[in-house]
Amino acid sequence: MFKRILLAVDGSEHSIRAVKYAIELAEKFEGVIEAVYVVDENTAKRDVLHAANKFEIEARRKEKIKPIRKLLEQSEIVFGTHVLHGEPGPRIVQFAEEREVDCVVIGSRGLNQVQSFLLGSVSHKVAKRTACPVLIVK
């Protein structure tokens, strides 16, 4: 049922919890996990301003998803990790469509009602726009 699972991560505690659910799904359905970390425009600018070179930027991004990779490696699930660029919501949806995933697992960011109303959460955008089921982990 859920053979191809897209796991959207950002290095937060919500992501760590989402990884655990994605692993459970993959184990239950003998699936594979594609973990994605999306670098938005603001993060990219900040990275460039604070880094000495592109190798340092790449190292920082890998460091951010290191705990996620560690959990996936411990699970013995077949997985891949991808660093994407763009607006997180639409980019995750695009990746899900391109890879024809069966399920998206994403952590909730816990925005308050005002923030959610003004900004919209990435998880809400993904759930609204993707064609496959979405598991939002609180």
N, CA, C and O of each residue as an XYZ file, in Angstrom:
552
protein
N       0.822     -1.197      0.000
C       0.000      0.000      0.000
C       0.863      1.256      0.000
O       0.695      2.120     -0.861
N       1.786      1.369      0.958
C       2.685      2.517      1.015
C       4.102      2.046      0.717
O       4.926      1.920      1.623
N       4.374      1.790     -0.534
C       5.689      1.287     -0.950
C       6.706      2.410     -1.101
O       7.882      2.226     -0.787
N       6.268      3.571     -1.578
C       7.152      4.719     -1.776
C       6.672      5.850     -0.858
O       5.603      6.426     -1.058
N       7.486      6.145      0.142
C       7.119      7.133      1.155
C       8.024      8.341      1.035
O       9.249      8.212      1.034
N       7.426      9.507      0.936
C       8.170     10.761      0.921
C       8.161     11.319      2.336
O       7.101     11.549      2.918
N       9.337     11.531      2.875
C       9.493     12.079      4.218
C      10.060     13.481      4.092
O      11.206     13.648      3.677
N       9.276     14.491      4.443
C       9.725     15.879      4.374
C      10.287     16.268      5.735
O       9.600     16.158      6.750
N      11.544     16.726      5.753
C      12.213     17.043      7.012
C      12.825     18.435      6.972
O      13.103     18.985      5.907
N      13.027     18.991      8.168
C      13.695     20.286      8.270
C      14.697     20.311      9.419
O      15.249     21.366      9.732
N      14.937     19.175     10.044
C      15.897     19.101     11.138
C      15.305     19.393     12.501
O      16.023     19.332     13.499
N      14.024     19.706     12.580
C      13.380     20.044     13.849
C      12.962     18.780     14.605
O      13.055     17.666     14.089
N      12.495     18.988     15.847
C      11.973     17.872     16.641
C      10.763     17.237     15.961
O      10.557     16.025     16.039
N       9.971     18.069     15.297
C       8.811     17.543     14.566
C       9.281     16.566     13.482
O       8.638     15.546     13.237
N      10.390     16.884     12.849
C      10.948     16.007     11.812
C      11.388     14.673     12.391
O      11.173     13.623     11.786
N      12.001     14.718     13.557
C      12.474     13.489     14.205
C      11.287     12.566     14.479
O      11.367     11.360     14.245
N      10.203     13.129     14.968
C       9.003     12.312     15.219
C       8.436     11.774     13.909
O       7.978     10.633     13.851
N       8.465     12.586     12.867
C       7.955     12.150     11.562
C       8.786     10.994     11.014
O       8.242     10.075     10.402
N      10.099     11.035     11.230
C      10.983      9.954     10.765
C      10.537      8.625     11.370
O      10.473      7.608     10.680
N      10.235      8.648     12.647
C       9.837      7.410     13.336
C       8.556      6.823     12.731
O       8.446      5.607     12.576
N       7.603      7.670     12.393
C       6.371      7.195     11.757
C       6.641      6.670     10.354
O       6.089      5.647      9.950
N       7.493      7.374      9.611
C       7.825      6.930      8.250
C       8.508      5.567      8.285
O       8.234      4.711      7.443
N       9.384      5.367      9.244
C      10.066      4.075      9.388
C       9.059      2.968      9.681
O       9.129      1.884      9.101
N       8.125      3.249     10.583
C       7.094      2.249     10.900
C       6.288      1.875      9.662
O       6.030      0.697      9.415
N       5.893      2.878      8.889
C       5.137      2.608      7.664
C       5.964      1.781      6.682
O       5.470      0.812      6.105
N       7.214      2.169      6.499
C       8.085      1.460      5.554
C       8.312      0.015      5.997
O       8.332     -0.892      5.166
N       8.480     -0.199      7.281
C       8.667     -1.562      7.788
C       7.402     -2.394      7.583
O       7.467     -3.553      7.173
N       6.272     -1.797      7.869
C       5.002     -2.522      7.757
C       4.680     -2.910      6.309
O       4.181     -4.004      6.049
N       4.970     -2.008      5.379
C       4.608     -2.244      3.983
C       5.801     -2.580      3.083
O       5.679     -2.606      1.858
N       6.957     -2.838      3.709
C       8.179     -3.150      2.967
C       8.453     -2.074      1.914
O       8.710     -2.369      0.746
N       8.392     -0.846      2.354
C       8.559      0.287      1.454
C       9.928      0.923      1.531
O      10.791      0.498      2.299
N      10.108      1.947      0.720
C      11.326      2.749      0.711
C      10.970      4.183      1.063
O       9.846      4.630      0.836
N      11.937      4.896      1.618
C      11.719      6.268      2.050
C      12.617      7.205      1.249
O      13.815      6.965      1.098
N      12.015      8.274      0.742
C      12.758      9.355      0.110
C      12.631     10.555      1.044
O      11.562     11.160      1.131
N      13.709     10.904      1.742
C      13.694     12.043      2.661
C      14.132     13.291      1.903
O      15.143     13.276      1.201
N      13.369     14.369      2.048
C      13.710     15.623      1.383
C      13.816     16.753      2.397
O      13.026     16.861      3.334
N      14.814     17.581      2.174
C      15.007     18.804      2.947
C      14.999     19.936      1.929
O      15.820     19.955      1.012
N      14.077     20.878      2.087
C      13.933     21.958      1.115
C      14.549     23.239      1.676
O      14.195     23.694      2.763
N      15.468     23.801      0.918
C      16.120     25.057      1.277
C      15.361     26.177      0.577
O      15.344     26.259     -0.651
N      14.733     27.039      1.373
C      14.003     28.151      0.777
C      14.937     29.329      0.502
O      16.116     29.292      0.853
N      14.406     30.356     -0.120
C      15.206     31.514     -0.533
C      15.893     32.197      0.647
O      17.067     32.555      0.558
N      15.168     32.379      1.753
C      15.748     33.055      2.922
C      16.891     32.249      3.525
O      17.924     32.808      3.894
N      16.707     30.946      3.622
C      17.761     30.086      4.159
C      18.977     30.101      3.248
O      20.111     30.151      3.723
N      18.749     30.059      1.953
C      19.861     30.078      0.997
C      20.656     31.372      1.119
O      21.887     31.346      1.110
N      19.968     32.498      1.232
C      20.662     33.785      1.376
C      21.476     33.819      2.662
O      22.632     34.243      2.662
N      20.870     33.374      3.752
C      21.549     33.364      5.049
C      22.781     32.458      5.002
O      23.836     32.800      5.536
N      22.634     31.307      4.360
C      23.763     30.377      4.241
C      24.924     31.015      3.481
O      26.080     30.890      3.885
N      24.615     31.693      2.392
C      25.660     32.310      1.576
C      26.362     33.427      2.345
O      27.582     33.572      2.257
N      25.602     34.209      3.093
C      26.190     35.322      3.847
C      27.089     34.861      4.992
O      28.046     35.549      5.346
N      26.784     33.700      5.572
C      27.520     33.240      6.749
C      28.539     32.143      6.463
O      29.174     31.645      7.393
N      28.707     31.762      5.233
C      29.630     30.675      4.910
C      30.830     31.199      4.133
O      30.748     32.188      3.405
N      31.936     30.506      4.311
C      33.165     30.884      3.608
C      33.145     30.414      2.160
O      33.680     31.082      1.276
N      32.519     29.244      1.919
C      32.478     28.700      0.560
C      31.310     27.730      0.421
O      30.602     27.449      1.388
N      31.118     27.223     -0.796
C      29.966     26.351     -1.049
C      30.084     25.007     -0.321
O      29.072     24.374     -0.021
N      31.308     24.575     -0.040
C      31.496     23.315      0.673
C      31.033     23.428      2.126
O      30.505     22.474      2.698
N      31.237     24.603      2.708
C      30.767     24.850      4.070
C      29.236     24.870      4.102
O      28.626     24.353      5.038
N      28.628     25.458      3.092
C      27.163     25.497      3.008
C      26.626     24.074      2.936
O      25.696     23.716      3.659
N      27.211     23.272      2.067
C      26.780     21.878      1.909
C      26.954     21.104      3.210
O      26.093     20.306      3.580
N      28.060     21.335      3.900
C      28.324     20.650      5.172
C      27.289     21.025      6.222
O      26.840     20.163      6.978
N      26.905     22.290      6.282
C      25.889     22.724      7.249
C      24.535     22.075      6.972
O      23.822     21.679      7.894
N      24.198     21.973      5.705
C      22.911     21.359      5.350
C      22.910     19.873      5.692
O      21.913     19.343      6.183
N      24.020     19.210      5.434
C      24.125     17.788      5.791
C      24.066     17.611      7.305
O      23.477     16.649      7.798
N      24.667     18.525      8.031
C      24.657     18.469      9.501
C      23.225     18.610     10.028
O      22.853     17.979     11.017
N      22.442     19.432      9.366
C      21.062     19.676      9.791
C      20.206     18.404      9.700
O      19.322     18.180     10.527
N      20.482     17.579      8.686
C      19.682     16.359      8.526
C      20.410     15.104      9.026
O      19.943     13.984      8.821
N      21.545     15.304      9.676
C      22.326     14.167     10.188
C      21.526     13.281     11.150
O      21.578     12.059     11.018
N      20.780     13.854     12.121
C      20.007     12.985     13.024
C      18.944     12.157     12.285
O      18.637     11.033     12.680
N      18.399     12.719     11.228
C      17.392     12.011     10.438
C      18.042     10.844      9.706
O      17.513      9.733      9.709
N      19.186     11.096      9.079
C      19.934     10.030      8.385
C      20.330      8.920      9.355
O      20.273      7.738      9.014
N      20.727      9.305     10.556
C      21.146      8.323     11.559
C      19.994      7.376     11.906
O      20.176      6.160     11.967
N      18.817      7.943     12.132
C      17.644      7.115     12.431
C      17.299      6.192     11.263
O      16.969      5.024     11.468
N      17.373      6.712     10.050
C      17.069      5.903      8.880
C      18.094      4.787      8.701
O      17.733      3.661      8.358
N      19.358      5.093      8.931
C      20.405      4.067      8.819
C      20.221      2.965      9.846
O      20.431      1.791      9.540
N      19.831      3.329     11.063
C      19.614      2.348     12.126
C      18.443      1.422     11.814
O      18.406      0.283     12.281
N      17.506      1.899     11.039
C      16.294      1.130     10.758
C      16.492      0.038      9.726
O      15.697     -0.899      9.661
N      17.532      0.138      8.923
C      17.802     -0.802      7.840
C      16.767     -0.724      6.709
O      16.638     -1.653      5.911
N      16.039      0.385      6.650
C      15.097      0.643      5.563
C      15.890      1.210      4.390
O      16.854      1.948      4.593
N      15.497      0.875      3.179
C      16.119      1.472      1.997
C      15.630      2.919      1.914
O      14.428      3.182      1.933
N      16.580      3.852      1.821
C      16.193      5.259      1.791
C      17.156      6.066      0.940
O      18.266      5.633      0.632
N      16.696      7.254      0.571
C      17.525      8.233     -0.116
C      17.263      9.585      0.510
O      16.178      9.826      1.039
N      18.243     10.470      0.456
C      18.040     11.831      0.965
C      18.315     12.817     -0.161
O      19.194     12.609     -0.997
N      17.544     13.887     -0.158
C      17.629     14.888     -1.219
C      17.539     16.283     -0.609
O      16.698     16.533      0.255
N      18.396     17.181     -1.053
C      18.297     18.585     -0.686
C      17.741     19.306     -1.909
O      18.358     19.328     -2.974
N      16.565     19.892     -1.732
C      15.886     20.584     -2.828
C      15.892     22.082     -2.574
O      16.140     22.520     -1.450
N      15.626     22.858     -3.587
C      15.603     24.310     -3.457
C      14.265     24.848     -3.947
O      13.722     24.380     -4.948
N      13.740     25.841     -3.226
C      12.479     26.461     -3.608
C      11.594     26.698     -2.404
O      12.030     26.566     -1.260
N      10.358     27.047     -2.668
C       9.377     27.217     -1.598
C       8.969     25.829     -1.118
O       8.530     25.011     -1.927
N       9.102     25.538      0.182
C       8.937     24.169      0.668
C       7.627     23.465      0.268
O       7.665     22.346     -0.242
N       6.490     24.100      0.491
C       5.211     23.436      0.184
C       5.115     22.971     -1.265
O       4.993     21.773     -1.522
N       5.169     23.901     -2.212
C       5.068     23.508     -3.619
C       6.183     22.567     -4.080
O       5.949     21.694     -4.916
N       7.385     22.737     -3.544
C       8.508     21.895     -3.971
C       8.317     20.454     -3.497
O       8.645     19.514     -4.221
N       7.792     20.281     -2.297
C       7.509     18.930     -1.782
C       6.423     18.273     -2.623
O       6.535     17.099     -2.975
N       5.381     19.016     -2.945
C       4.293     18.498     -3.781
C       4.832     18.096     -5.156
O       4.497     17.030     -5.671
N       5.658     18.944     -5.737
C       6.249     18.641     -7.050
C       7.085     17.361     -6.992
O       6.984     16.512     -7.878
N       7.897     17.223     -5.965
C       8.741     16.032     -5.813
C       7.865     14.785     -5.646
O       8.156     13.734     -6.216
N       6.801     14.911     -4.868
C       5.880     13.776     -4.657
C       5.262     13.334     -5.977
O       5.145     12.137     -6.238
N       4.868     14.291     -6.807
C       4.279     13.967     -8.109
C       5.309     13.336     -9.040
O       5.015     12.357     -9.726
N       6.522     13.902     -9.061
C       7.578     13.382     -9.933
C       7.934     11.942     -9.585
O       8.147     11.116    -10.472
N       7.996     11.648     -8.296
C       8.394     10.312     -7.837
C       7.213      9.355     -7.672
O       7.401      8.184     -7.344
N       6.008      9.851     -7.898
C       4.792      9.051     -7.771
C       4.756      8.303     -6.438
O       4.585      7.085     -6.397
N       4.922      9.062     -5.346
C       4.930      8.458     -4.020
C       3.521      8.047     -3.606
O       2.526      8.568     -4.110
N       3.468      7.107     -2.682
C       2.188      6.604     -2.184
C       1.715      7.341     -0.945
O       0.532      7.301     -0.605
N       2.641      8.016     -0.267
C       2.311      8.696      0.984
C       3.377      9.741      1.288
O       4.554      9.550      0.982
N       2.953     10.846      1.894
C       3.887     11.870      2.368
C       3.776     11.908      3.886
O       2.678     11.973      4.438
N       4.928     11.866      4.555
C       4.970     12.006      6.010
C       5.704     13.301      6.300
O       6.813     13.523      5.815
N       5.071     14.157      7.100
C       5.632     15.479      7.382
C       5.302     15.869      8.811
O       4.226     15.553      9.319
N       6.228     16.552      9.452
C       5.988     17.023     10.814
C       5.201     18.314     10.817
O       5.282     19.113      9.885
N       4.445     18.503     11.871
C       3.700     19.747     12.066
C       4.639     20.751     12.728
O       5.399     20.385     13.625
N       4.597     21.983     12.307
C       5.478     23.002     12.883
C       4.877     23.652     14.123
O       5.570     24.384     14.830
N       3.631     23.405     14.394
C       3.039     23.951     15.605
C       2.832     25.456     15.584
O       2.997     26.111     16.613
N       2.479     26.012     14.446
C       2.193     27.443     14.385
C       0.929     27.745     15.179
O       0.019     26.918     15.245
N       0.872     28.936     15.785
C      -0.366     29.301     16.463
C      -1.406     29.699     15.415
O      -1.090     29.764     14.227
N      -2.632     29.963     15.838
C      -3.714     30.227     14.885
C      -3.448     31.451     14.017
O      -3.748     31.435     12.823
N      -2.893     32.504     14.593
C      -2.626     33.724     13.830
C      -1.546     33.456     12.781
O      -1.691     33.853     11.625
N      -0.455     32.779     13.183
C       0.618     32.474     12.240
C       0.109     31.592     11.106
O       0.432     31.825      9.942
N      -0.682     30.585     11.444
C      -1.221     29.692     10.414
C      -2.114     30.447      9.448
O      -2.075     30.203      8.242
N      -2.924     31.369      9.976
C      -3.827     32.140      9.128
C      -3.039     33.050      8.176
O      -3.351     33.129      6.988
N      -2.029     33.727      8.699
C      -1.263     34.671      7.884
C      -0.278     33.985      6.939
O      -0.152     34.380      5.779
N       0.411     32.973      7.426
C       1.477     32.353      6.655
C       1.057     31.057      5.975
O       1.476     30.770      4.854
N       0.242     30.293      6.646
C      -0.063     28.950      6.180
C       1.108     28.052      6.514
O       2.259     28.471      6.390
N       0.846     26.844      6.930
C       1.945     25.950      7.271
C       2.318     25.111      6.060
O       1.493     24.874      5.178
N       3.562     24.667      6.027
C       4.023     23.818      4.934
C       3.199     22.533      4.914
O       2.775     22.079      3.851
N       2.973     21.952      6.084
C       2.218     20.694      6.134
C       0.798     20.882      5.589
O       0.274     20.002      4.906
N       0.185     22.012      5.885
C      -1.165     22.286      5.381
C      -1.153     22.427      3.861
O      -2.033     21.903      3.177
N      -0.149     23.139      3.334
C      -0.042     23.315      1.885
C       0.159     21.977      1.183
O      -0.438     21.719      0.138
N       0.999     21.132      1.762
C       1.262     19.816      1.171
C      -0.002     18.961      1.207
O      -0.355     18.333      0.209
N      -0.681     18.934      2.347
C      -1.892     18.126      2.484
C      -2.979     18.578      1.515
O      -3.736     17.762      0.991
N      -3.046     19.871      1.287
C      -4.075     20.434      0.429
C      -3.808     20.170     -1.058
O      -4.743     19.999     -1.840
N      -2.529     20.139     -1.441
C      -2.191     20.106     -2.868
C      -1.726     18.764     -3.410
O      -1.716     18.572     -4.626
N      -1.345     17.842     -2.562
C      -0.830     16.579     -3.071
C      -1.972     15.589     -3.301
O      -3.007     15.645     -2.636
N      -1.761     14.687     -4.250
C      -2.811     13.740     -4.625
C      -2.822     12.502     -3.730
O      -3.831     11.800     -3.661
N      -1.713     12.228     -3.044
C      -1.631     11.027     -2.218
C      -1.955     11.357     -0.761
O      -2.039     12.530     -0.397
N      -2.139     10.334      0.071
C      -2.380     10.582      1.495
C      -1.192     11.281      2.155
O      -0.042     11.063      1.774
N      -1.481     12.121      3.146
C      -0.448     12.844      3.884
C      -0.640     12.577      5.362
O      -1.728     12.763      5.906
N       0.438     12.135      6.009
C       0.433     11.927      7.458
C       1.167     13.096      8.088
O       2.372     13.259      7.895
N       0.429     13.920      8.854
C       1.023     15.061      9.545
C       1.248     14.646     10.989
O       0.302     14.339     11.714
N       2.519     14.638     11.402
C       2.893     14.168     12.721
C       3.029     15.371     13.650
O       3.807     16.286     13.381
N       2.267     15.364     14.746
C       2.320     16.469     15.724
C       3.461     16.265     16.678
O       3.672     17.084     17.572
